[in-house]
């Protein structure tokens, strides 16, 4: 049984660790552009941080790459494994192929076929399990038969430091940013970015962005403790879930000004809008912040939306572009 990664402390990721991750990742990940959303009548001056342009189409290559670089070489040489619905799976498989080591990915039975097929093309082995069993791996970090390094998709300090490099880039390109909206799935992306922003620009407004089909953070923040909510799988497969892990709640409650919740139809409209106005292809999770910004949920001024990925099923994208809801 492979040992899991250590659970994250409840403190924000130190700025020095995020800056070190930026140097460590040079040459293996892309410094993504920040572009203005092509909407003239938006309630704010909205910018898009285009992580959909990363290798394998999502921000996950940052955190995965940093975790592997910091791990013991012997453990990496034994192989890599992760639990992921798609984007971290692709990122870990991509890095595994780059390093020439084996990779296994545990996916839920609700995973998007497009993302699972992409993982297989990268040469990784797939183990499909029921959603509940898959979600439990985020807590236990262990699975019988697994060897090598477990790359936790969100609750890991090295992963979050890698994700935090996005925050550094945002402030480099738009130092007078007023607010940042970040998709909330497990919390590793949003808490990593927020750690960098709070260290360098403490007064910036930072909001998590959730979809109503699985939005546990907003009610958890309101209650002052993690609460469980109903979860319905949707085309927004890179965000949402039934509950916030305790260590992630402790961190999020220190870093965010709140969580903004939108419904799937609003997300679909945001996917359509980015494709129509900016020729940007975003997956559902990547469009959640844009949907929130267009409703004025982050306030006015200069608002950055982190477009976390672009791995959307072509059939679902076609439905959205035709005005439907997948």
C-alpha positions in Angstrom: 0.0 0.0 0.0 1.5 3.3 -1.0 1.9 6.0 1.6 -0.2 9.1 1.0 0.9 12.7 0.9 0.9 14.5 4.2 -2.3 16.4 5.0 -2.0 20.2 4.5 -1.6 22.5 7.5 -4.3 25.1 8.0 -1.9 28.0 7.3 -1.7 29.8 3.9 1.1 28.7 1.7 4.2 30.9 2.4 5.1 33.3 -0.4 8.6 32.0 -0.5 7.4 28.5 -1.4 5.2 29.9 -4.2 8.1 31.9 -5.6 10.3 28.9 -5.4 7.7 26.9 -7.3 7.6 29.5 -10.1 11.4 29.0 -10.6 11.1 25.2 -10.4 8.3 25.1 -13.0 10.1 27.2 -15.6 10.4 25.3 -18.8 7.7 22.7 -18.0 4.6 24.8 -17.8 3.3 27.9 -19.6 3.1 31.4 -18.3 -0.5 31.9 -19.5 -1.9 35.2 -20.9 -4.3 37.6 -19.2 -6.8 39.0 -21.7 -9.9 41.2 -21.4 -13.3 39.6 -21.9 -15.0 40.9 -25.0 -18.1 42.2 -23.3 -18.7 45.9 -23.3 -21.7 46.1 -20.9 -20.3 43.9 -18.1 -20.7 45.1 -14.5 -16.9 45.1 -14.2 -13.8 45.3 -16.3 -13.4 41.5 -16.6 -10.1 39.7 -17.4 -9.5 36.0 -18.2 -6.5 34.2 -16.9 -6.2 31.5 -19.6 -5.1 28.3 -17.8 -6.9 26.3 -20.5 -3.8 26.9 -22.7 -1.6 24.9 -20.4 -0.2 21.5 -21.5 -3.1 19.0 -21.2 -5.6 21.9 -21.1 -5.6 22.9 -17.4 -3.8 24.5 -14.5 -3.2 21.1 -12.9 0.3 20.7 -14.5 1.5 23.4 -12.2 0.7 21.7 -8.9 1.5 18.2 -10.1 4.8 19.3 -11.5 5.8 21.1 -8.3 4.8 18.1 -6.1 6.9 15.7 -8.3 9.9 18.0 -8.2 9.9 18.1 -4.4 9.3 14.4 -3.9 12.0 11.9 -3.2 13.3 10.7 -6.6 13.1 7.1 -5.5 9.4 7.4 -4.8 8.8 9.0 -8.1 10.7 6.3 -9.9 8.3 3.7 -8.5 5.5 5.5 -10.3 2.8 8.0 -9.8 -0.9 7.7 -8.9 -3.8 10.1 -8.2 -7.5 10.2 -7.7 -9.1 12.5 -10.3 -12.2 13.1 -12.4 -10.0 14.2 -15.3 -7.7 17.2 -15.2 -5.3 16.1 -12.5 -5.4 12.7 -14.0 -4.2 14.1 -17.3 -1.6 16.3 -15.7 -0.1 13.5 -13.6 -0.1 11.1 -16.6 1.5 13.8 -18.8 4.3 14.3 -16.2 4.7 10.5 -15.8 5.2 10.1 -19.5 7.7 13.0 -19.5 9.6 11.4 -16.7 9.3 7.8 -18.1 7.6 6.4 -15.0 4.3 4.3 -14.7 1.1 6.0 -13.7 -2.3 4.8 -12.4 -5.4 7.0 -12.1 -8.4 6.2 -9.9 -11.5 7.8 -11.5 -15.1 8.0 -10.4 -17.9 6.3 -12.4 -19.2 9.8 -13.2 -16.0 11.0 -15.0 -16.3 12.5 -18.4 -15.4 10.0 -21.1 -13.4 12.6 -23.0 -11.1 13.2 -20.0 -10.7 9.5 -19.3 -9.8 8.8 -22.9 -7.2 11.5 -22.8 -5.6 9.8 -19.8 -5.5 6.5 -21.6 -3.8 8.1 -24.6 -1.0 9.2 -22.3 -0.4 5.6 -21.3 -1.8 5.6 -17.8 -3.7 2.8 -16.2 -7.3 3.5 -15.2 -9.2 2.2 -12.2 -12.9 3.2 -12.2 -14.7 3.1 -8.8 -18.1 4.4 -7.5 -18.1 8.1 -6.7 -18.3 7.7 -2.9 -15.3 5.3 -2.9 -13.3 7.7 -5.1 -14.2 10.8 -2.9 -13.0 8.9 0.2 -9.5 8.7 -1.3 -9.1 12.4 -0.8 -9.3 11.8 3.0 -7.4 8.5 3.3 -4.7 9.1 0.6 -4.2 5.3 0.4 -5.4 2.4 -1.7 -4.4 -1.2 -1.7 -2.1 -2.2 -4.5 -0.8 1.3 -5.2 2.9 2.1 -5.1 5.0 5.2 -5.7 4.0 8.8 -5.2 0.4 9.8 -4.5 -0.3 13.2 -6.0 -3.3 14.6 -4.1 -5.3 16.8 -6.5 -5.8 19.7 -4.0 -5.0 19.1 -0.3 -1.2 19.2 -0.5 1.2 22.1 0.2 3.4 21.4 -2.8 0.5 21.2 -5.2 -1.0 24.4 -3.8 2.3 26.2 -4.0 2.5 25.3 -7.7 -1.1 26.6 -8.2 -0.2 29.8 -6.3 2.2 30.7 -9.2 -1.0 31.8 -11.0 -1.5 34.5 -8.4 2.0 35.8 -9.0 1.4 36.1 -12.7 -1.9 37.9 -12.2 -0.2 40.6 -10.1 2.7 40.8 -12.5 0.2 41.6 -15.4 -2.5 43.5 -13.5 -1.0 45.0 -10.3 -4.1 47.1 -9.7 -6.6 44.2 -9.8 -9.6 44.8 -7.6 -11.0 41.2 -7.3 -10.2 37.7 -8.4 -12.8 34.9 -8.9 -11.5 31.3 -8.8 -13.3 28.0 -9.4 -13.7 25.9 -6.3 -13.5 22.2 -6.6 -11.4 20.7 -3.8 -9.9 24.1 -3.0 -6.3 23.6 -4.0 -6.4 26.0 -6.9 -8.3 28.8 -5.1 -6.4 28.5 -1.8 -3.0 28.4 -3.6 -3.8 31.5 -5.6 -5.3 33.3 -2.6 -2.2 32.6 -0.6 -0.1 34.5 -3.1 -2.6 37.3 -3.4 -3.0 37.8 0.3 0.8 38.0 0.8 1.3 40.6 -1.9 -1.9 42.5 -2.1 -3.9 41.9 1.1 -6.8 44.1 0.2 -7.7 42.5 -3.1 -11.2 40.8 -3.0 -10.9 37.1 -3.4 -14.0 34.9 -4.1 -14.4 31.2 -4.7 -16.8 30.4 -7.5 -19.1 27.3 -7.2 -21.9 25.8 -9.3 -25.2 25.2 -7.6 -25.3 21.5 -8.4 -22.5 20.9 -5.8 -21.7 24.0 -3.8 -20.6 23.1 -0.2 -18.3 26.0 0.5 -20.8 28.9 0.6 -23.0 27.3 3.2 -20.0 26.1 5.1 -18.6 29.6 5.4 -22.1 30.8 6.5 -22.2 28.1 9.2 -18.7 28.5 10.3 -18.0 24.8 9.8 -18.0 22.2 7.0 -21.5 21.1 6.0 -22.7 18.5 3.5 -24.9 19.5 0.6 -26.7 17.5 -2.2 -24.5 16.8 -5.2 -25.7 16.3 -8.7 -23.2 15.5 -11.5 -23.4 18.0 -14.4 -21.3 19.1 -17.4 -19.4 21.2 -14.8 -17.3 18.2 -13.9 -14.2 19.9 -12.8 -15.8 21.7 -9.8 -18.3 21.0 -7.1 -18.8 18.2 -4.6 -20.8 17.2 -1.5 -18.5 18.5 1.2 -15.5 20.6 2.0 -12.6 18.7 3.6 -12.0 20.1 7.1 -8.4 21.2 6.4 -9.5 23.0 3.3 -12.3 24.8 5.1 -9.9 26.0 7.7 -7.7 27.5 5.0 -10.5 28.9 2.8 -12.1 30.6 5.7 -8.9 32.6 6.3 -8.3 33.5 2.7 -11.6 34.2 0.9 -14.1 37.1 1.1 -16.8 34.6 0.3 -18.0 32.1 -2.3 -20.3 33.0 -5.2 -22.7 30.4 -6.5 -24.2 30.3 -10.0 -26.5 27.8 -11.7 -25.5 25.5 -14.7 -27.4 27.6 -17.2 -25.4 30.7 -16.3 -22.2 28.6 -16.7 -23.3 27.4 -20.1 -23.9 31.0 -21.2 -20.4 31.9 -20.0 -18.9 29.1 -22.0 -20.8 30.3 -25.1 -19.8 33.9 -24.5 -16.1 33.2 -24.2 -16.2 31.1 -27.4 -18.2 33.8 -29.2 -16.4 36.9 -28.1 -12.8 35.7 -27.3 -12.5 32.5 -29.3 -11.7 30.8 -25.9 -12.8 27.2 -25.3 -13.5 26.7 -21.6 -14.8 23.7 -19.7 -17.6 24.2 -17.3 -15.5 24.7 -14.2 -13.4 27.3 -16.0 -16.5 29.3 -16.9 -18.0 29.4 -13.4 -16.0 32.5 -12.4 -17.0 34.3 -15.6 -20.7 33.6 -14.9 -20.3 35.0 -11.4 -18.5 38.1 -12.7 -21.1 38.8 -15.3 -23.7 38.9 -12.6 -21.7 41.5 -10.7 -21.0 39.0 -7.9 -17.4 40.2 -7.5 -18.3 43.9 -7.5 -16.8 46.5 -9.9 -13.4 47.5 -11.0 -10.9 45.2 -12.5 -12.0 41.6 -12.0 -9.8 38.6 -13.0 -11.6 35.3 -13.7 -9.3 32.2 -13.6 -10.3 30.0 -16.5 -9.0 26.8 -15.0 -9.3 24.5 -18.0 -10.6 23.8 -21.4 -11.2 20.1 -21.4 -14.9 20.0 -22.4 -16.5 17.2 -24.3 -17.0 18.2 -27.9 -20.7 17.1 -27.9 -21.4 19.1 -24.8 -19.7 22.1 -26.3 -21.7 21.8 -29.5 -24.9 21.7 -27.4 -23.9 24.9 -25.6 -22.9 26.7 -28.8 -26.4 25.9 -30.2 -28.0 27.4 -27.1 -28.7 24.3 -25.1 -27.8 22.9 -21.7 -25.9 19.6 -21.7 
